[in-house]
Each structure stands twice: as C-alpha cells, then as structure tokens.
Amino acid sequence: GAVVSQHPSRVICKSGTSVKIECRSLDFQATTMFWYRQFPKQSLMLMATSNEGSKATYEQGVEKDKFLINHASLTLSTLTVTSAHPEDSSFYICSAAVPGAKNIQYFGAGTRLSVL
Amino acid sequence: AQKVTQAQTEISVVEKEDVTLDCVYETRDTTYYLFWYKQPPSGELVFLIRRNSFDEQNEISGRYSWNFQKSTSSFNFTITASQVVDSAVYFCALSEAGDSWGKLQFGAGTQVVVTP
C-alpha cells in the first residue's frame, strides 16, 4: 500500500508553546490529506480536511486558530497546535487519500503529544 | 448520531479460535463505501479492505473474511484461526457520497485480544 510518513512520533512540550506535526506522502501525490485526533481507548475524530493549495476544511467544534493546517505541496501537510495546553494532549494521526481511489486513506504512524 | 456502530468493545480469544467483529452502519445514500482498519499497539492504522455499496460479494483474504449484507446494514469481519499478532483494535468506517467524498466516519472500535 501507499506510504504516509508522520513526524515526530512523540513530542513533549511546555504549556504555551506551539508544536508542528508533519505528514508526508512518500510514494504518491496527495491532493487531500486528513487530520484526526484520538483520545485513549476511543475512536478517531476527524479534525479537518487538508486540501493542497487551498484552505483546510475544519469539522464543527474544531478551532481553526488553534489547529493551523497548511498543505503547501502535493506531498506535505502540516498541523500546528498553537499555544498548546494540557487538554491538547492526545494522539494525532494524519492520512492521505490516494488519487484515483479517493476513498482509501493511508495513515501515518501518529504523533503522541504531551503538554506539560 | 453515530453512523457506524461496533457494539463489541473487546473480544478475547485463545489462539487458533475464530473471531467475528460486528459492524452496523446507517446511511441514506445509495452510494457509499465501507472500510475496515486495524490499529495495532504501535498506533498506525492499517488499511484492510474497502467495499462499495454495489458489491455485496463476500471477500476472503487469507485468514480474513468479510460479510457484507445490505439488508441488515452490516459489514462483519471474521479472523479465522486467530494469532497473537492479530491483537489490535479494529475499526469499521463509512464514507458517504452525500458527505464530502473521502471523509471517513469511524466506529468506536473493537479491541481484539488473542492469547497464546
């Protein structure tokens, strides 16, 4: 299957700092990428849909100023958690849609964010 | 409202036993896709299968098999002769044509524990 790389895998930061998470499609170009959040022992919650060259589409209840998404190229989308607080601690996972098979999403390994 | 229901929170089996994971979905669209993903302890979601709404043929891939029944809105997943490496959380997901294509709605997941 297609390969999606996500970095970093784990980050620990102080409250008030910003954290950037990268999601790269390694062997295909992804016009659409997705960002999910997953709390322990819970399902994945879609945060936003990232479209190359345009603004991201955020799901209801997700603060766009808090979670900045940039999809500047066909292989890279970034999620920046701005002014992180302990309640932002979570597992963040990205996925990329395979062109021509839009409904199949391949996922990155996830980023575990811990805000102290 | 929850569109994908995975009623089983956790299933524990002994190695070599079969295990069936239930998935019931709800949609008004006639065109939709159903998916199963595996999330091992490492956290990365692994794509297992995609099925479109017009293809009710059951599918078998090695020890995995899927039973899609539109009449009962179910898309169940069976692991035959389970192995310890099958221990993971399994998610069923739905993508609807009426929604933004590509958006996945996940069920709550079923934790499968296979003991030697």
HADDOCK unambig.tbl for C-alpha pairs under 7 A between the chains (distance, minus, plus):
assign (segid A and resid 42 and name CA) (segid B and resid 108 and name CA) 6.28 0.50 0.50
assign (segid A and resid 43 and name CA) (segid B and resid 106 and name CA) 6.67 0.50 0.50
assign (segid A and resid 43 and name CA) (segid B and resid 107 and name CA) 6.62 0.50 0.50
assign (segid A and resid 43 and name CA) (segid B and resid 108 and name CA) 4.80 0.50 0.50
assign (segid A and resid 43 and name CA) (segid B and resid 109 and name CA) 6.25 0.50 0.50
assign (segid A and resid 44 and name CA) (segid B and resid 106 and name CA) 6.50 0.50 0.50
assign (segid A and resid 102 and name CA) (segid B and resid 102 and name CA) 5.72 0.50 0.50
assign (segid A and resid 103 and name CA) (segid B and resid 101 and name CA) 6.98 0.50 0.50
assign (segid A and resid 103 and name CA) (segid B and resid 102 and name CA) 4.58 0.50 0.50
assign (segid A and resid 106 and name CA) (segid B and resid 47 and name CA) 6.73 0.50 0.50
assign (segid A and resid 107 and name CA) (segid B and resid 44 and name CA) 6.61 0.50 0.50
assign (segid A and resid 107 and name CA) (segid B and resid 45 and name CA) 5.71 0.50 0.50
assign (segid A and resid 108 and name CA) (segid B and resid 44 and name CA) 6.14 0.50 0.50
assign (segid A and resid 109 and name CA) (segid B and resid 43 and name CA) 6.08 0.50 0.50
assign (segid A and resid 109 and name CA) (segid B and resid 44 and name CA) 4.11 0.50 0.50
assign (segid A and resid 110 and name CA) (segid B and resid 43 and name CA) 6.45 0.50 0.50
assign (segid A and resid 110 and name CA) (segid B and resid 44 and name CA) 6.19 0.50 0.50
